[in-house]
Amino acid sequence: MADAKGTSAHLIINPAAGSAATLTESLTRAARERRIVMRVLEPGEDARHAALEAAEDGVKSLTVAAGDGSLAAVAGVAVEHDLSLVVVPVGTLNHFARDLGLDLARPLAALDALASRHHERRVDVGRINGRPFINNVSLGLYAEMLADPGYRQDKLGVAQAKLQAAFSDPKLRGALRITPPDEAPLESIVAVVVSNNPYEFARWDRLGQRYSLDAGTLQVSVIDAGTLDELERLLAGTLVGAIEFRPPLRHWTSERLETGILGEVVRAGVDGEPIT
């Protein structure tokens, strides 16, 4: 996003994100050259709090060099205070920056948006219980993986353990309840991904990317407990040469979704950050 509306800009850096630590010196130098006020977050410091302080100081633009979780928090402040937002792609995956079309190989080039007066691009920000998200919210099995203390160090190992547990013990399968538009409620949902605008699933070269960030819709993708049974039947059918398998994912779009487990707190992953 570009067009900073004014000369007052504030750069927030989260050195814990992706390549931010190695780029901090370069970011500092680039910010000074452009007369951008800069703040490097301390360990445990909240990006939203830093953005709110900057907004209260009267800045006209927020610039953030961080992962998508911190970026979403700053984006929420930008929305609340009608500020421009400049994204410096230094995260591990940079999903949002990638879908914006930013040059991931030249992250510092994003700062040029503050001076070049490029066309401003307006995009959607989703919300879960009032908390903003820019990419997606996951519930069920993937949220359980994110909440595991060992996930960051051994993603594949944790994922395998959680999936094996769900296969072997039906009690560990989620019981989320969702009602698709004009359909009966879906019970015993194992995994849900709610994305801010639809992801591409039809083309392999754009798998997991979004064509649009301003359609005003959520995409809901669900796997129910029956899919795990289908996967087991698929494995058994492969051995005997009799394969009959229904699509494992169901998708639909909507402006709003209500889901949960009645009377319980549910784990979720918001732009890759675990919450309850």
Contacts in CASP RR format, 6 or more apart in sequence:
PFRMAT RR
TARGET T0000
AUTHOR 0000-0000-0000
METHOD contacts of the structure
MODEL  1
MADAKGTSAHLIINPAAGSAATLTESLTRAARERRIVMRVLEPGEDARHA
ALEAAEDGVKSLTVAAGDGSLAAVAGVAVEHDLSLVVVPVGTLNHFARDL
GLDLARPLAALDALASRHHERRVDVGRINGRPFINNVSLGLYAEMLADPG
YRQDKLGVAQAKLQAAFSDPKLRGALRITPPDEAPLESIVAVVVSNNPYE
FARWDRLGQRYSLDAGTLQVSVIDAGTLDELERLLAGTLVGAIEFRPPLR
HWTSERLETGILGEVVRAGVDGEPIT
1 84 0 8 1.000
1 85 0 8 1.000
1 86 0 8 1.000
1 87 0 8 1.000
1 100 0 8 1.000
1 113 0 8 1.000
1 120 0 8 1.000
1 121 0 8 1.000
1 123 0 8 1.000
2 84 0 8 1.000
2 86 0 8 1.000
2 113 0 8 1.000
2 114 0 8 1.000
2 116 0 8 1.000
2 117 0 8 1.000
2 118 0 8 1.000
2 119 0 8 1.000
2 120 0 8 1.000
2 121 0 8 1.000
3 84 0 8 1.000
3 113 0 8 1.000
3 117 0 8 1.000
3 118 0 8 1.000
3 119 0 8 1.000
3 120 0 8 1.000
4 60 0 8 1.000
4 61 0 8 1.000
4 84 0 8 1.000
4 86 0 8 1.000
4 113 0 8 1.000
4 114 0 8 1.000
5 60 0 8 1.000
5 61 0 8 1.000
5 83 0 8 1.000
5 84 0 8 1.000
6 60 0 8 1.000
6 61 0 8 1.000
7 35 0 8 1.000
7 60 0 8 1.000
8 37 0 8 1.000
8 58 0 8 1.000
8 59 0 8 1.000
8 60 0 8 1.000
8 61 0 8 1.000
9 34 0 8 1.000
9 36 0 8 1.000
9 37 0 8 1.000
9 59 0 8 1.000
9 60 0 8 1.000
9 61 0 8 1.000
9 62 0 8 1.000
9 63 0 8 1.000
9 86 0 8 1.000
9 114 0 8 1.000
10 36 0 8 1.000
10 37 0 8 1.000
10 38 0 8 1.000
10 39 0 8 1.000
10 54 0 8 1.000
10 57 0 8 1.000
10 59 0 8 1.000
10 61 0 8 1.000
10 62 0 8 1.000
10 63 0 8 1.000
11 27 0 8 1.000
11 31 0 8 1.000
11 36 0 8 1.000
11 37 0 8 1.000
11 38 0 8 1.000
11 39 0 8 1.000
11 63 0 8 1.000
11 64 0 8 1.000
11 65 0 8 1.000
11 88 0 8 1.000
11 111 0 8 1.000
12 38 0 8 1.000
12 39 0 8 1.000
12 41 0 8 1.000
12 47 0 8 1.000
12 50 0 8 1.000
12 51 0 8 1.000
12 54 0 8 1.000
12 62 0 8 1.000
12 63 0 8 1.000
12 64 0 8 1.000
12 65 0 8 1.000
12 66 0 8 1.000
12 70 0 8 1.000
12 74 0 8 1.000
13 20 0 8 1.000
13 24 0 8 1.000
13 27 0 8 1.000
13 38 0 8 1.000
13 39 0 8 1.000
13 40 0 8 1.000
13 41 0 8 1.000
13 64 0 8 1.000
13 65 0 8 1.000
13 66 0 8 1.000
14 20 0 8 1.000
14 41 0 8 1.000
14 47 0 8 1.000
14 64 0 8 1.000
14 65 0 8 1.000
14 66 0 8 1.000
14 67 0 8 1.000
14 70 0 8 1.000
15 21 0 8 1.000
15 24 0 8 1.000
15 40 0 8 1.000
15 41 0 8 1.000
16 41 0 8 1.000
16 43 0 8 1.000
17 65 0 8 1.000
17 66 0 8 1.000
17 67 0 8 1.000
17 70 0 8 1.000
17 90 0 8 1.000
17 91 0 8 1.000
17 92 0 8 1.000
18 67 0 8 1.000
18 90 0 8 1.000
18 91 0 8 1.000
18 92 0 8 1.000
19 90 0 8 1.000
19 91 0 8 1.000
19 107 0 8 1.000
20 27 0 8 1.000
20 65 0 8 1.000
20 66 0 8 1.000
20 67 0 8 1.000
20 90 0 8 1.000
20 91 0 8 1.000
23 65 0 8 1.000
23 90 0 8 1.000
23 107 0 8 1.000
23 108 0 8 1.000
24 40 0 8 1.000
26 108 0 8 1.000
27 38 0 8 1.000
27 65 0 8 1.000
27 88 0 8 1.000
27 108 0 8 1.000
28 38 0 8 1.000
30 108 0 8 1.000
30 111 0 8 1.000
31 37 0 8 1.000
31 38 0 8 1.000
31 111 0 8 1.000
32 38 0 8 1.000
34 111 0 8 1.000
34 114 0 8 1.000
34 115 0 8 1.000
36 63 0 8 1.000
36 111 0 8 1.000
36 114 0 8 1.000
37 54 0 8 1.000
37 59 0 8 1.000
39 50 0 8 1.000
39 54 0 8 1.000
41 47 0 8 1.000
41 50 0 8 1.000
41 66 0 8 1.000
41 70 0 8 1.000
46 73 0 8 1.000
47 64 0 8 1.000
47 66 0 8 1.000
47 69 0 8 1.000
47 70 0 8 1.000
47 71 0 8 1.000
47 73 0 8 1.000
47 74 0 8 1.000
48 73 0 8 1.000
48 74 0 8 1.000
48 76 0 8 1.000
48 77 0 8 1.000
50 74 0 8 1.000
51 62 0 8 1.000
51 64 0 8 1.000
51 73 0 8 1.000
51 74 0 8 1.000
51 76 0 8 1.000
51 77 0 8 1.000
51 78 0 8 1.000
52 77 0 8 1.000
54 62 0 8 1.000
55 62 0 8 1.000
55 77 0 8 1.000
55 80 0 8 1.000
55 81 0 8 1.000
55 83 0 8 1.000
59 83 0 8 1.000
60 83 0 8 1.000
60 84 0 8 1.000
61 83 0 8 1.000
61 84 0 8 1.000
61 85 0 8 1.000
61 86 0 8 1.000
61 114 0 8 1.000
62 74 0 8 1.000
62 77 0 8 1.000
62 78 0 8 1.000
62 83 0 8 1.000
62 84 0 8 1.000
62 85 0 8 1.000
62 86 0 8 1.000
63 85 0 8 1.000
63 86 0 8 1.000
63 87 0 8 1.000
63 88 0 8 1.000
63 110 0 8 1.000
63 111 0 8 1.000
63 114 0 8 1.000
64 70 0 8 1.000
64 71 0 8 1.000
64 74 0 8 1.000
64 75 0 8 1.000
64 85 0 8 1.000
64 86 0 8 1.000
64 87 0 8 1.000
64 88 0 8 1.000
65 88 0 8 1.000
65 90 0 8 1.000
65 107 0 8 1.000
66 74 0 8 1.000
66 90 0 8 1.000
66 91 0 8 1.000
67 90 0 8 1.000
67 91 0 8 1.000
67 92 0 8 1.000
67 94 0 8 1.000
68 91 0 8 1.000
68 93 0 8 1.000
68 94 0 8 1.000
68 95 0 8 1.000
68 96 0 8 1.000
68 134 0 8 1.000
68 135 0 8 1.000
68 271 0 8 1.000
68 272 0 8 1.000
69 134 0 8 1.000
69 270 0 8 1.000
69 271 0 8 1.000
69 272 0 8 1.000
69 273 0 8 1.000
71 87 0 8 1.000
71 96 0 8 1.000
71 134 0 8 1.000
71 271 0 8 1.000
72 125 0 8 1.000
72 132 0 8 1.000
72 133 0 8 1.000
72 134 0 8 1.000
72 135 0 8 1.000
72 270 0 8 1.000
72 271 0 8 1.000
73 132 0 8 1.000
74 85 0 8 1.000
75 85 0 8 1.000
75 125 0 8 1.000
75 132 0 8 1.000
75 134 0 8 1.000
76 125 0 8 1.000
76 132 0 8 1.000
77 83 0 8 1.000
78 84 0 8 1.000
78 85 0 8 1.000
79 125 0 8 1.000
79 132 0 8 1.000
84 120 0 8 1.000
86 110 0 8 1.000
86 111 0 8 1.000
86 113 0 8 1.000
86 114 0 8 1.000
87 96 0 8 1.000
87 97 0 8 1.000
87 100 0 8 1.000
87 102 0 8 1.000
87 110 0 8 1.000
88 107 0 8 1.000
88 108 0 8 1.000
88 110 0 8 1.000
88 111 0 8 1.000
89 97 0 8 1.000
89 98 0 8 1.000
89 102 0 8 1.000
89 103 0 8 1.000
89 104 0 8 1.000
89 107 0 8 1.000
89 110 0 8 1.000
90 107 0 8 1.000
94 102 0 8 1.000
94 104 0 8 1.000
95 135 0 8 1.000
95 271 0 8 1.000
96 134 0 8 1.000
96 135 0 8 1.000
97 104 0 8 1.000
98 104 0 8 1.000
98 209 0 8 1.000
99 209 0 8 1.000
99 210 0 8 1.000
99 213 0 8 1.000
100 121 0 8 1.000
100 123 0 8 1.000
100 213 0 8 1.000
102 110 0 8 1.000
103 109 0 8 1.000
103 110 0 8 1.000
121 214 0 8 1.000
122 214 0 8 1.000
123 213 0 8 1.000
123 214 0 8 1.000
124 196 0 8 1.000
124 197 0 8 1.000
124 213 0 8 1.000
124 214 0 8 1.000
124 215 0 8 1.000
124 216 0 8 1.000
125 132 0 8 1.000
125 133 0 8 1.000
125 134 0 8 1.000
125 196 0 8 1.000
126 132 0 8 1.000
126 133 0 8 1.000
126 134 0 8 1.000
126 196 0 8 1.000
126 218 0 8 1.000
127 133 0 8 1.000
128 137 0 8 1.000
128 194 0 8 1.000
128 268 0 8 1.000
128 270 0 8 1.000
131 270 0 8 1.000
131 275 0 8 1.000
133 196 0 8 1.000
133 270 0 8 1.000
133 271 0 8 1.000
134 196 0 8 1.000
134 271 0 8 1.000
135 195 0 8 1.000
135 196 0 8 1.000
135 271 0 8 1.000
135 272 0 8 1.000
136 193 0 8 1.000
136 194 0 8 1.000
136 195 0 8 1.000
136 196 0 8 1.000
136 199 0 8 1.000
136 271 0 8 1.000
137 192 0 8 1.000
137 193 0 8 1.000
137 194 0 8 1.000
137 268 0 8 1.000
137 269 0 8 1.000
137 270 0 8 1.000
138 146 0 8 1.000
138 191 0 8 1.000
138 192 0 8 1.000
138 193 0 8 1.000
138 194 0 8 1.000
138 268 0 8 1.000
138 269 0 8 1.000
138 272 0 8 1.000
139 176 0 8 1.000
139 189 0 8 1.000
139 191 0 8 1.000
139 192 0 8 1.000
139 194 0 8 1.000
139 259 0 8 1.000
139 260 0 8 1.000
139 266 0 8 1.000
139 267 0 8 1.000
139 268 0 8 1.000
139 269 0 8 1.000
140 174 0 8 1.000
140 176 0 8 1.000
140 189 0 8 1.000
140 190 0 8 1.000
140 191 0 8 1.000
140 192 0 8 1.000
140 266 0 8 1.000
140 267 0 8 1.000
141 162 0 8 1.000
141 163 0 8 1.000
141 166 0 8 1.000
141 174 0 8 1.000
141 190 0 8 1.000
141 191 0 8 1.000
142 191 0 8 1.000
142 193 0 8 1.000
142 269 0 8 1.000
143 266 0 8 1.000
143 267 0 8 1.000
143 268 0 8 1.000
143 269 0 8 1.000
143 274 0 8 1.000
144 162 0 8 1.000
144 267 0 8 1.000
145 151 0 8 1.000
145 155 0 8 1.000
145 158 0 8 1.000
145 159 0 8 1.000
145 162 0 8 1.000
146 267 0 8 1.000
146 269 0 8 1.000
146 272 0 8 1.000
146 273 0 8 1.000
146 274 0 8 1.000
147 267 0 8 1.000
147 274 0 8 1.000
148 158 0 8 1.000
148 162 0 8 1.000
150 158 0 8 1.000
151 158 0 8 1.000
165 172 0 8 1.000
166 172 0 8 1.000
166 173 0 8 1.000
166 190 0 8 1.000
166 228 0 8 1.000
167 228 0 8 1.000
167 231 0 8 1.000
167 232 0 8 1.000
170 225 0 8 1.000
173 188 0 8 1.000
173 190 0 8 1.000
173 225 0 8 1.000
173 228 0 8 1.000
174 188 0 8 1.000
174 189 0 8 1.000
174 190 0 8 1.000
174 225 0 8 1.000
174 261 0 8 1.000
175 187 0 8 1.000
175 188 0 8 1.000
175 189 0 8 1.000
175 261 0 8 1.000
176 188 0 8 1.000
176 189 0 8 1.000
176 192 0 8 1.000
176 259 0 8 1.000
176 260 0 8 1.000
176 261 0 8 1.000
176 266 0 8 1.000
177 185 0 8 1.000
177 186 0 8 1.000
177 187 0 8 1.000
177 189 0 8 1.000
177 259 0 8 1.000
177 260 0 8 1.000
177 261 0 8 1.000
177 262 0 8 1.000
178 185 0 8 1.000
178 186 0 8 1.000
178 189 0 8 1.000
178 192 0 8 1.000
178 220 0 8 1.000
178 222 0 8 1.000
178 257 0 8 1.000
178 259 0 8 1.000
179 185 0 8 1.000
179 186 0 8 1.000
179 258 0 8 1.000
180 186 0 8 1.000
180 220 0 8 1.000
180 250 0 8 1.000
180 252 0 8 1.000
181 252 0 8 1.000
181 254 0 8 1.000
186 222 0 8 1.000
186 224 0 8 1.000
186 250 0 8 1.000
187 224 0 8 1.000
188 224 0 8 1.000
188 225 0 8 1.000
188 226 0 8 1.000
189 222 0 8 1.000
189 223 0 8 1.000
189 224 0 8 1.000
189 225 0 8 1.000
189 259 0 8 1.000
190 223 0 8 1.000
190 224 0 8 1.000
190 225 0 8 1.000
190 226 0 8 1.000
190 227 0 8 1.000
190 228 0 8 1.000
191 222 0 8 1.000
191 223 0 8 1.000
192 220 0 8 1.000
192 221 0 8 1.000
192 222 0 8 1.000
192 223 0 8 1.000
192 259 0 8 1.000
193 220 0 8 1.000
193 221 0 8 1.000
193 222 0 8 1.000
194 218 0 8 1.000
194 219 0 8 1.000
194 220 0 8 1.000
194 221 0 8 1.000
194 257 0 8 1.000
195 210 0 8 1.000
195 218 0 8 1.000
195 219 0 8 1.000
195 221 0 8 1.000
196 213 0 8 1.000
196 218 0 8 1.000
197 210 0 8 1.000
197 212 0 8 1.000
197 213 0 8 1.000
197 214 0 8 1.000
197 215 0 8 1.000
197 216 0 8 1.000
197 217 0 8 1.000
197 218 0 8 1.000
197 219 0 8 1.000
198 210 0 8 1.000
198 211 0 8 1.000
198 212 0 8 1.000
198 215 0 8 1.000
198 217 0 8 1.000
198 219 0 8 1.000
198 251 0 8 1.000
198 253 0 8 1.000
199 208 0 8 1.000
199 209 0 8 1.000
199 210 0 8 1.000
199 219 0 8 1.000
199 221 0 8 1.000
200 206 0 8 1.000
200 207 0 8 1.000
200 208 0 8 1.000
200 209 0 8 1.000
200 210 0 8 1.000
200 211 0 8 1.000
201 207 0 8 1.000
201 208 0 8 1.000
201 249 0 8 1.000
201 251 0 8 1.000
216 255 0 8 1.000
217 253 0 8 1.000
217 254 0 8 1.000
217 255 0 8 1.000
218 253 0 8 1.000
218 254 0 8 1.000
218 255 0 8 1.000
218 256 0 8 1.000
218 257 0 8 1.000
219 251 0 8 1.000
219 252 0 8 1.000
219 253 0 8 1.000
220 251 0 8 1.000
220 252 0 8 1.000
220 253 0 8 1.000
220 254 0 8 1.000
220 257 0 8 1.000
221 249 0 8 1.000
221 250 0 8 1.000
221 251 0 8 1.000
222 249 0 8 1.000
222 250 0 8 1.000
223 248 0 8 1.000
223 249 0 8 1.000
223 250 0 8 1.000
224 250 0 8 1.000
227 248 0 8 1.000
230 245 0 8 1.000
230 246 0 8 1.000
230 248 0 8 1.000
231 248 0 8 1.000
233 244 0 8 1.000
233 245 0 8 1.000
234 243 0 8 1.000
234 245 0 8 1.000
237 243 0 8 1.000
260 266 0 8 1.000
265 276 0 8 1.000
266 276 0 8 1.000
267 274 0 8 1.000
267 275 0 8 1.000
267 276 0 8 1.000
268 274 0 8 1.000
268 275 0 8 1.000
268 276 0 8 1.000
269 275 0 8 1.000
END
